[in-house]
Amino acid sequence: MTKEKAFIKGLSIGIAIGTAIGVATHNLGLWLSLGVAIGAGLGISFREGKKDDETKSP
């Protein structure tokens, strides 16, 4: 997986979770923005984790 795909995957997960919680709590605006922020963090961690995996392999 490339760096860009890892970031997009994390962002998509965050948006999906934020949307689900926002619909359940009837506060979509808050949870959608929180989902984007959490997803960006996940995407960066996925990207950094991939970088560590590439440097560890022989």
PDB file of N, H, CA, C and O in Angstrom:
ATOM      1  N   MET A   1       0.850  -1.172   0.000  1.00  0.00           N
ATOM      2  CA  MET A   1       0.000   0.000   0.000  1.00  0.00           C
ATOM      3  C   MET A   1       0.898   1.238   0.000  1.00  0.00           C
ATOM      4  O   MET A   1       1.860   1.319   0.764  1.00  0.00           O
ATOM      5  N   THR A   2       0.580   2.175  -0.843  1.00  0.00           N
ATOM      6  H   THR A   2      -0.201   2.109  -1.463  1.00  0.00           H
ATOM      7  CA  THR A   2       1.384   3.392  -0.903  1.00  0.00           C
ATOM      8  C   THR A   2       1.007   4.324   0.245  1.00  0.00           C
ATOM      9  O   THR A   2       0.013   4.104   0.937  1.00  0.00           O
ATOM     10  N   LYS A   3       1.808   5.360   0.436  1.00  0.00           N
ATOM     11  H   LYS A   3       2.615   5.539  -0.127  1.00  0.00           H
ATOM     12  CA  LYS A   3       1.559   6.306   1.514  1.00  0.00           C
ATOM     13  C   LYS A   3       0.212   7.000   1.354  1.00  0.00           C
ATOM     14  O   LYS A   3      -0.511   7.199   2.330  1.00  0.00           O
ATOM     15  N   GLU A   4      -0.120   7.367   0.116  1.00  0.00           N
ATOM     16  H   GLU A   4       0.468   7.204  -0.676  1.00  0.00           H
ATOM     17  CA  GLU A   4      -1.367   8.076  -0.132  1.00  0.00           C
ATOM     18  C   GLU A   4      -2.568   7.181   0.142  1.00  0.00           C
ATOM     19  O   GLU A   4      -3.565   7.632   0.707  1.00  0.00           O
ATOM     20  N   LYS A   5      -2.477   5.917  -0.254  1.00  0.00           N
ATOM     21  H   LYS A   5      -1.667   5.550  -0.712  1.00  0.00           H
ATOM     22  CA  LYS A   5      -3.591   5.009  -0.010  1.00  0.00           C
ATOM     23  C   LYS A   5      -3.784   4.746   1.475  1.00  0.00           C
ATOM     24  O   LYS A   5      -4.917   4.591   1.930  1.00  0.00           O
ATOM     25  N   ALA A   6      -2.701   4.693   2.235  1.00  0.00           N
ATOM     26  H   ALA A   6      -1.780   4.818   1.865  1.00  0.00           H
ATOM     27  CA  ALA A   6      -2.795   4.495   3.678  1.00  0.00           C
ATOM     28  C   ALA A   6      -3.487   5.686   4.325  1.00  0.00           C
ATOM     29  O   ALA A   6      -4.317   5.512   5.217  1.00  0.00           O
ATOM     30  N   PHE A   7      -3.152   6.894   3.884  1.00  0.00           N
ATOM     31  H   PHE A   7      -2.478   7.035   3.159  1.00  0.00           H
ATOM     32  CA  PHE A   7      -3.781   8.092   4.439  1.00  0.00           C
ATOM     33  C   PHE A   7      -5.263   8.131   4.101  1.00  0.00           C
ATOM     34  O   PHE A   7      -6.088   8.449   4.958  1.00  0.00           O
ATOM     35  N   ILE A   8      -5.603   7.814   2.868  1.00  0.00           N
ATOM     36  H   ILE A   8      -4.933   7.556   2.172  1.00  0.00           H
ATOM     37  CA  ILE A   8      -7.006   7.831   2.453  1.00  0.00           C
ATOM     38  C   ILE A   8      -7.803   6.763   3.179  1.00  0.00           C
ATOM     39  O   ILE A   8      -8.964   6.986   3.523  1.00  0.00           O
ATOM     40  N   LYS A   9      -7.200   5.611   3.417  1.00  0.00           N
ATOM     41  H   LYS A   9      -6.257   5.430   3.137  1.00  0.00           H
ATOM     42  CA  LYS A   9      -7.873   4.537   4.158  1.00  0.00           C
ATOM     43  C   LYS A   9      -8.199   4.997   5.579  1.00  0.00           C
ATOM     44  O   LYS A   9      -9.317   4.787   6.049  1.00  0.00           O
ATOM     45  N   GLY A  10      -7.252   5.613   6.261  1.00  0.00           N
ATOM     46  H   GLY A  10      -6.344   5.783   5.879  1.00  0.00           H
ATOM     47  CA  GLY A  10      -7.492   6.113   7.607  1.00  0.00           C
ATOM     48  C   GLY A  10      -8.541   7.206   7.637  1.00  0.00           C
ATOM     49  O   GLY A  10      -9.389   7.236   8.528  1.00  0.00           O
ATOM     50  N   LEU A  11      -8.484   8.098   6.671  1.00  0.00           N
ATOM     51  H   LEU A  11      -7.794   8.073   5.947  1.00  0.00           H
ATOM     52  CA  LEU A  11      -9.460   9.177   6.588  1.00  0.00           C
ATOM     53  C   LEU A  11     -10.862   8.634   6.342  1.00  0.00           C
ATOM     54  O   LEU A  11     -11.831   9.125   6.923  1.00  0.00           O
ATOM     55  N   SER A  12     -10.974   7.634   5.494  1.00  0.00           N
ATOM     56  H   SER A  12     -10.188   7.235   5.023  1.00  0.00           H
ATOM     57  CA  SER A  12     -12.274   7.025   5.207  1.00  0.00           C
ATOM     58  C   SER A  12     -12.858   6.347   6.445  1.00  0.00           C
ATOM     59  O   SER A  12     -14.055   6.457   6.709  1.00  0.00           O
ATOM     60  N   ILE A  13     -12.023   5.655   7.195  1.00  0.00           N
ATOM     61  H   ILE A  13     -11.050   5.565   6.981  1.00  0.00           H
ATOM     62  CA  ILE A  13     -12.482   5.009   8.420  1.00  0.00           C
ATOM     63  C   ILE A  13     -12.985   6.058   9.411  1.00  0.00           C
ATOM     64  O   ILE A  13     -14.043   5.884  10.017  1.00  0.00           O
ATOM     65  N   GLY A  14     -12.240   7.128   9.574  1.00  0.00           N
ATOM     66  H   GLY A  14     -11.381   7.269   9.082  1.00  0.00           H
ATOM     67  CA  GLY A  14     -12.648   8.192  10.490  1.00  0.00           C
ATOM     68  C   GLY A  14     -13.952   8.853  10.086  1.00  0.00           C
ATOM     69  O   GLY A  14     -14.802   9.119  10.936  1.00  0.00           O
ATOM     70  N   ILE A  15     -14.119   9.117   8.811  1.00  0.00           N
ATOM     71  H   ILE A  15     -13.429   8.901   8.121  1.00  0.00           H
ATOM     72  CA  ILE A  15     -15.362   9.740   8.337  1.00  0.00           C
ATOM     73  C   ILE A  15     -16.542   8.800   8.545  1.00  0.00           C
ATOM     74  O   ILE A  15     -17.622   9.236   8.943  1.00  0.00           O
ATOM     75  N   ALA A  16     -16.342   7.519   8.278  1.00  0.00           N
ATOM     76  H   ALA A  16     -15.464   7.165   7.955  1.00  0.00           H
ATOM     77  CA  ALA A  16     -17.431   6.549   8.453  1.00  0.00           C
ATOM     78  C   ALA A  16     -17.849   6.453   9.921  1.00  0.00           C
ATOM     79  O   ALA A  16     -19.040   6.449  10.232  1.00  0.00           O
ATOM     80  N   ILE A  17     -16.883   6.377  10.806  1.00  0.00           N
ATOM     81  H   ILE A  17     -15.915   6.380  10.553  1.00  0.00           H
ATOM     82  CA  ILE A  17     -17.203   6.281  12.235  1.00  0.00           C
ATOM     83  C   ILE A  17     -17.851   7.575  12.724  1.00  0.00           C
ATOM     84  O   ILE A  17     -18.832   7.539  13.467  1.00  0.00           O
ATOM     85  N   GLY A  18     -17.305   8.708  12.310  1.00  0.00           N
ATOM     86  H   GLY A  18     -16.509   8.737  11.707  1.00  0.00           H
ATOM     87  CA  GLY A  18     -17.880   9.989  12.708  1.00  0.00           C
ATOM     88  C   GLY A  18     -19.301  10.173  12.210  1.00  0.00           C
ATOM     89  O   GLY A  18     -20.144  10.707  12.931  1.00  0.00           O
ATOM     90  N   THR A  19     -19.577   9.745  11.001  1.00  0.00           N
ATOM     91  H   THR A  19     -18.893   9.311  10.415  1.00  0.00           H
ATOM     92  CA  THR A  19     -20.931   9.845  10.453  1.00  0.00           C
ATOM     93  C   THR A  19     -21.895   8.945  11.210  1.00  0.00           C
ATOM     94  O   THR A  19     -23.013   9.357  11.519  1.00  0.00           O
ATOM     95  N   ALA A  20     -21.477   7.730  11.512  1.00  0.00           N
ATOM     96  H   ALA A  20     -20.568   7.395  11.261  1.00  0.00           H
ATOM     97  CA  ALA A  20     -22.347   6.797  12.239  1.00  0.00           C
ATOM     98  C   ALA A  20     -22.691   7.331  13.627  1.00  0.00           C
ATOM     99  O   ALA A  20     -23.849   7.286  14.041  1.00  0.00           O
ATOM    100  N   ILE A  21     -21.693   7.833  14.341  1.00  0.00           N
ATOM    101  H   ILE A  21     -20.752   7.870  14.005  1.00  0.00           H
ATOM    102  CA  ILE A  21     -21.957   8.373  15.678  1.00  0.00           C
ATOM    103  C   ILE A  21     -22.798   9.643  15.578  1.00  0.00           C
ATOM    104  O   ILE A  21     -23.689   9.865  16.398  1.00  0.00           O
ATOM    105  N   GLY A  22     -22.519  10.472  14.580  1.00  0.00           N
ATOM    106  H   GLY A  22     -21.796  10.292  13.914  1.00  0.00           H
ATOM    107  CA  GLY A  22     -23.282  11.707  14.405  1.00  0.00           C
ATOM    108  C   GLY A  22     -24.750  11.460  14.114  1.00  0.00           C
ATOM    109  O   GLY A  22     -25.613  12.174  14.626  1.00  0.00           O
ATOM    110  N   VAL A  23     -25.040  10.470  13.309  1.00  0.00           N
ATOM    111  H   VAL A  23     -24.339   9.890  12.893  1.00  0.00           H
ATOM    112  CA  VAL A  23     -26.444  10.142  13.020  1.00  0.00           C
ATOM    113  C   VAL A  23     -27.117   9.582  14.264  1.00  0.00           C
ATOM    114  O   VAL A  23     -28.273   9.901  14.542  1.00  0.00           O
ATOM    115  N   ALA A  24     -26.406   8.755  15.011  1.00  0.00           N
ATOM    116  H   ALA A  24     -25.467   8.496  14.785  1.00  0.00           H
ATOM    117  CA  ALA A  24     -26.989   8.152  16.213  1.00  0.00           C
ATOM    118  C   ALA A  24     -27.269   9.190  17.297  1.00  0.00           C
ATOM    119  O   ALA A  24     -28.252   9.068  18.028  1.00  0.00           O
ATOM    120  N   THR A  25     -26.423  10.202  17.407  1.00  0.00           N
ATOM    121  H   THR A  25     -25.624  10.300  16.813  1.00  0.00           H
ATOM    122  CA  THR A  25     -26.594  11.211  18.452  1.00  0.00           C
ATOM    123  C   THR A  25     -27.304  12.469  17.963  1.00  0.00           C
ATOM    124  O   THR A  25     -27.502  13.404  18.739  1.00  0.00           O
ATOM    125  N   HIS A  26     -27.685  12.506  16.703  1.00  0.00           N
ATOM    126  H   HIS A  26     -27.525  11.746  16.073  1.00  0.00           H
ATOM    127  CA  HIS A  26     -28.365  13.653  16.088  1.00  0.00           C
ATOM    128  C   HIS A  26     -27.513  14.915  16.154  1.00  0.00           C
ATOM    129  O   HIS A  26     -28.035  16.019  16.305  1.00  0.00           O
ATOM    130  N   ASN A  27     -26.191  14.740  16.037  1.00  0.00           N
ATOM    131  H   ASN A  27     -25.767  13.842  15.914  1.00  0.00           H
ATOM    132  CA  ASN A  27     -25.270  15.870  16.022  1.00  0.00           C
ATOM    133  C   ASN A  27     -24.211  15.600  14.955  1.00  0.00           C
ATOM    134  O   ASN A  27     -23.030  15.418  15.253  1.00  0.00           O
ATOM    135  N   LEU A  28     -24.664  15.581  13.716  1.00  0.00           N
ATOM    136  H   LEU A  28     -25.623  15.729  13.474  1.00  0.00           H
ATOM    137  CA  LEU A  28     -23.803  15.181  12.608  1.00  0.00           C
ATOM    138  C   LEU A  28     -22.640  16.138  12.385  1.00  0.00           C
ATOM    139  O   LEU A  28     -21.535  15.694  12.074  1.00  0.00           O
ATOM    140  N   GLY A  29     -22.859  17.425  12.534  1.00  0.00           N
ATOM    141  H   GLY A  29     -23.757  17.786  12.787  1.00  0.00           H
ATOM    142  CA  GLY A  29     -21.801  18.406  12.288  1.00  0.00           C
ATOM    143  C   GLY A  29     -20.592  18.206  13.176  1.00  0.00           C
ATOM    144  O   GLY A  29     -19.453  18.245  12.712  1.00  0.00           O
ATOM    145  N   LEU A  30     -20.846  17.991  14.457  1.00  0.00           N
ATOM    146  H   LEU A  30     -21.772  17.959  14.834  1.00  0.00           H
ATOM    147  CA  LEU A  30     -19.758  17.789  15.407  1.00  0.00           C
ATOM    148  C   LEU A  30     -19.001  16.501  15.110  1.00  0.00           C
ATOM    149  O   LEU A  30     -17.773  16.504  15.025  1.00  0.00           O
ATOM    150  N   TRP A  31     -19.726  15.414  14.955  1.00  0.00           N
ATOM    151  H   TRP A  31     -20.724  15.412  15.024  1.00  0.00           H
ATOM    152  CA  TRP A  31     -19.071  14.117  14.816  1.00  0.00           C
ATOM    153  C   TRP A  31     -18.439  13.917  13.451  1.00  0.00           C
ATOM    154  O   TRP A  31     -17.472  13.165  13.326  1.00  0.00           O
ATOM    155  N   LEU A  32     -18.961  14.568  12.434  1.00  0.00           N
ATOM    156  H   LEU A  32     -19.747  15.179  12.536  1.00  0.00           H
ATOM    157  CA  LEU A  32     -18.321  14.468  11.124  1.00  0.00           C
ATOM    158  C   LEU A  32     -16.962  15.160  11.138  1.00  0.00           C
ATOM    159  O   LEU A  32     -15.986  14.640  10.598  1.00  0.00           O
ATOM    160  N   SER A  33     -16.906  16.333  11.759  1.00  0.00           N
ATOM    161  H   SER A  33     -17.699  16.756  12.198  1.00  0.00           H
ATOM    162  CA  SER A  33     -15.619  17.023  11.846  1.00  0.00           C
ATOM    163  C   SER A  33     -14.647  16.274  12.753  1.00  0.00           C
ATOM    164  O   SER A  33     -13.453  16.219  12.461  1.00  0.00           O
ATOM    165  N   LEU A  34     -15.136  15.704  13.837  1.00  0.00           N
ATOM    166  H   LEU A  34     -16.107  15.749  14.074  1.00  0.00           H
ATOM    167  CA  LEU A  34     -14.268  14.889  14.690  1.00  0.00           C
ATOM    168  C   LEU A  34     -13.790  13.640  13.954  1.00  0.00           C
ATOM    169  O   LEU A  34     -12.643  13.224  14.117  1.00  0.00           O
ATOM    170  N   GLY A  35     -14.657  13.048  13.150  1.00  0.00           N
ATOM    171  H   GLY A  35     -15.588  13.387  13.017  1.00  0.00           H
ATOM    172  CA  GLY A  35     -14.272  11.881  12.359  1.00  0.00           C
ATOM    173  C   GLY A  35     -13.171  12.200  11.357  1.00  0.00           C
ATOM    174  O   GLY A  35     -12.272  11.388  11.137  1.00  0.00           O
ATOM    175  N   VAL A  36     -13.240  13.374  10.756  1.00  0.00           N
ATOM    176  H   VAL A  36     -13.970  14.034  10.935  1.00  0.00           H
ATOM    177  CA  VAL A  36     -12.187  13.784   9.817  1.00  0.00           C
ATOM    178  C   VAL A  36     -10.863  13.944  10.562  1.00  0.00           C
ATOM    179  O   VAL A  36      -9.818  13.507  10.081  1.00  0.00           O
ATOM    180  N   ALA A  37     -10.911  14.570  11.730  1.00  0.00           N
ATOM    181  H   ALA A  37     -11.760  14.925  12.121  1.00  0.00           H
ATOM    182  CA  ALA A  37      -9.684  14.776  12.507  1.00  0.00           C
ATOM    183  C   ALA A  37      -9.096  13.447  12.974  1.00  0.00           C
ATOM    184  O   ALA A  37      -7.890  13.227  12.863  1.00  0.00           O
ATOM    185  N   ILE A  38      -9.933  12.573  13.489  1.00  0.00           N
ATOM    186  H   ILE A  38     -10.913  12.751  13.579  1.00  0.00           H
ATOM    187  CA  ILE A  38      -9.464  11.260  13.942  1.00  0.00           C
ATOM    188  C   ILE A  38      -8.959  10.442  12.759  1.00  0.00           C
ATOM    189  O   ILE A  38      -7.947   9.750  12.866  1.00  0.00           O
ATOM    190  N   GLY A  39      -9.658  10.521  11.641  1.00  0.00           N
ATOM    191  H   GLY A  39     -10.480  11.083  11.554  1.00  0.00           H
ATOM    192  CA  GLY A  39      -9.237   9.793  10.446  1.00  0.00           C
ATOM    193  C   GLY A  39      -7.901  10.278   9.908  1.00  0.00           C
ATOM    194  O   GLY A  39      -7.098   9.479   9.425  1.00  0.00           O
ATOM    195  N   ALA A  40      -7.659  11.572   9.986  1.00  0.00           N
ATOM    196  H   ALA A  40      -8.311  12.221  10.378  1.00  0.00           H
ATOM    197  CA  ALA A  40      -6.360  12.098   9.550  1.00  0.00           C
ATOM    198  C   ALA A  40      -5.246  11.553  10.436  1.00  0.00           C
ATOM    199  O   ALA A  40      -4.170  11.203   9.952  1.00  0.00           O
ATOM    200  N   GLY A  41      -5.511  11.484  11.729  1.00  0.00           N
ATOM    201  H   GLY A  41      -6.386  11.769  12.123  1.00  0.00           H
ATOM    202  CA  GLY A  41      -4.530  10.902  12.641  1.00  0.00           C
ATOM    203  C   GLY A  41      -4.285   9.434  12.355  1.00  0.00           C
ATOM    204  O   GLY A  41      -3.144   8.973  12.381  1.00  0.00           O
ATOM    205  N   LEU A  42      -5.354   8.699  12.084  1.00  0.00           N
ATOM    206  H   LEU A  42      -6.281   9.073  12.063  1.00  0.00           H
ATOM    207  CA  LEU A  42      -5.206   7.289  11.727  1.00  0.00           C
ATOM    208  C   LEU A  42      -4.418   7.130  10.434  1.00  0.00           C
ATOM    209  O   LEU A  42      -3.549   6.265  10.327  1.00  0.00           O
ATOM    210  N   GLY A  43      -4.728   7.967   9.464  1.00  0.00           N
ATOM    211  H   GLY A  43      -5.434   8.669   9.551  1.00  0.00           H
ATOM    212  CA  GLY A  43      -4.027   7.889   8.182  1.00  0.00           C
ATOM    213  C   GLY A  43      -2.544   8.136   8.320  1.00  0.00           C
ATOM    214  O   GLY A  43      -1.732   7.463   7.686  1.00  0.00           O
ATOM    215  N   ILE A  44      -2.189   9.105   9.152  1.00  0.00           N
ATOM    216  H   ILE A  44      -2.850   9.652   9.668  1.00  0.00           H
ATOM    217  CA  ILE A  44      -0.776   9.390   9.376  1.00  0.00           C
ATOM    218  C   ILE A  44      -0.106   8.225  10.098  1.00  0.00           C
ATOM    219  O   ILE A  44       1.028   7.863   9.782  1.00  0.00           O
ATOM    220  N   SER A  45      -0.807   7.639  11.068  1.00  0.00           N
ATOM    221  H   SER A  45      -1.728   7.933  11.325  1.00  0.00           H
ATOM    222  CA  SER A  45      -0.202   6.508  11.774  1.00  0.00           C
ATOM    223  C   SER A  45      -0.078   5.295  10.859  1.00  0.00           C
ATOM    224  O   SER A  45       0.903   4.558  10.953  1.00  0.00           O
ATOM    225  N   PHE A  46      -1.047   5.072   9.976  1.00  0.00           N
ATOM    226  H   PHE A  46      -1.844   5.672   9.899  1.00  0.00           H
ATOM    227  CA  PHE A  46      -0.930   3.981   9.001  1.00  0.00           C
ATOM    228  C   PHE A  46       0.257   4.227   8.084  1.00  0.00           C
ATOM    229  O   PHE A  46       1.008   3.304   7.770  1.00  0.00           O
ATOM    230  N   ARG A  47       0.424   5.468   7.654  1.00  0.00           N
ATOM    231  H   ARG A  47      -0.187   6.218   7.909  1.00  0.00           H
ATOM    232  CA  ARG A  47       1.513   5.814   6.753  1.00  0.00           C
ATOM    233  C   ARG A  47       2.860   5.648   7.441  1.00  0.00           C
ATOM    234  O   ARG A  47       3.797   5.115   6.846  1.00  0.00           O
ATOM    235  N   GLU A  48       2.968   6.094   8.677  1.00  0.00           N
ATOM    236  H   GLU A  48       2.208   6.527   9.160  1.00  0.00           H
ATOM    237  CA  GLU A  48       4.218   5.959   9.415  1.00  0.00           C
ATOM    238  C   GLU A  48       4.504   4.495   9.738  1.00  0.00           C
ATOM    239  O   GLU A  48       5.660   4.071   9.710  1.00  0.00           O
ATOM    240  N   GLY A  49       3.468   3.725  10.043  1.00  0.00           N
ATOM    241  H   GLY A  49       2.530   4.070  10.065  1.00  0.00           H
ATOM    242  CA  GLY A  49       3.660   2.305  10.304  1.00  0.00           C
ATOM    243  C   GLY A  49       4.163   1.575   9.078  1.00  0.00           C
ATOM    244  O   GLY A  49       4.976   0.657   9.191  1.00  0.00           O
ATOM    245  N   LYS A  50       3.697   1.966   7.922  1.00  0.00           N
ATOM    246  H   LYS A  50       3.037   2.711   7.830  1.00  0.00           H
ATOM    247  CA  LYS A  50       4.161   1.364   6.676  1.00  0.00           C
ATOM    248  C   LYS A  50       5.622   1.708   6.442  1.00  0.00           C
ATOM    249  O   LYS A  50       6.378   0.870   5.951  1.00  0.00           O
ATOM    250  N   LYS A  51       6.029   2.909   6.778  1.00  0.00           N
ATOM    251  H   LYS A  51       5.415   3.589   7.176  1.00  0.00           H
ATOM    252  CA  LYS A  51       7.413   3.321   6.596  1.00  0.00           C
ATOM    253  C   LYS A  51       8.325   2.489   7.496  1.00  0.00           C
ATOM    254  O   LYS A  51       9.407   2.084   7.073  1.00  0.00           O
ATOM    255  N   ASP A  52       7.894   2.231   8.743  1.00  0.00           N
ATOM    256  H   ASP A  52       7.015   2.560   9.087  1.00  0.00           H
ATOM    257  CA  ASP A  52       8.688   1.423   9.666  1.00  0.00           C
ATOM    258  C   ASP A  52       8.813  -0.010   9.168  1.00  0.00           C
ATOM    259  O   ASP A  52       9.876  -0.620   9.295  1.00  0.00           O
ATOM    260  N   ASP A  53       7.736  -0.556   8.600  1.00  0.00           N
ATOM    261  H   ASP A  53       6.874  -0.061   8.496  1.00  0.00           H
ATOM    262  CA  ASP A  53       7.769  -1.914   8.072  1.00  0.00           C
ATOM    263  C   ASP A  53       8.743  -2.046   6.903  1.00  0.00           C
ATOM    264  O   ASP A  53       9.423  -3.062   6.761  1.00  0.00           O
ATOM    265  N   GLU A  54       8.802  -1.007   6.070  1.00  0.00           N
ATOM    266  H   GLU A  54       8.250  -0.182   6.186  1.00  0.00           H
ATOM    267  CA  GLU A  54       9.688  -1.057   4.918  1.00  0.00           C
ATOM    268  C   GLU A  54      11.156  -1.000   5.329  1.00  0.00           C
ATOM    269  O   GLU A  54      11.999  -1.613   4.676  1.00  0.00           O
ATOM    270  N   THR A  55      11.474  -0.277   6.395  1.00  0.00           N
ATOM    271  H   THR A  55      10.789   0.222   6.926  1.00  0.00           H
ATOM    272  CA  THR A  55      12.871  -0.183   6.813  1.00  0.00           C
ATOM    273  C   THR A  55      13.332  -1.410   7.587  1.00  0.00           C
ATOM    274  O   THR A  55      14.531  -1.685   7.640  1.00  0.00           O
ATOM    275  N   LYS A  56      12.403  -2.157   8.191  1.00  0.00           N
ATOM    276  H   LYS A  56      11.429  -1.933   8.147  1.00  0.00           H
ATOM    277  CA  LYS A  56      12.775  -3.348   8.958  1.00  0.00           C
ATOM    278  C   LYS A  56      13.014  -4.564   8.096  1.00  0.00           C
ATOM    279  O   LYS A  56      13.744  -5.471   8.497  1.00  0.00           O
ATOM    280  N   SER A  57      12.414  -4.602   6.917  1.00  0.00           N
ATOM    281  H   SER A  57      11.821  -3.865   6.592  1.00  0.00           H
ATOM    282  CA  SER A  57      12.578  -5.802   6.078  1.00  0.00           C
ATOM    283  C   SER A  57      13.974  -5.852   5.466  1.00  0.00           C
ATOM    284  O   SER A  57      14.520  -4.820   5.076  1.00  0.00           O
ATOM    285  N   PRO A  58      14.556  -7.057   5.381  1.00  0.00           N
ATOM    286  CA  PRO A  58      15.927  -7.178   4.849  1.00  0.00           C
ATOM    287  C   PRO A  58      15.992  -6.990   3.351  1.00  0.00           C
ATOM    288  O   PRO A  58      17.072  -7.063   2.766  1.00  0.00           O
TER     289      PRO A  58
END
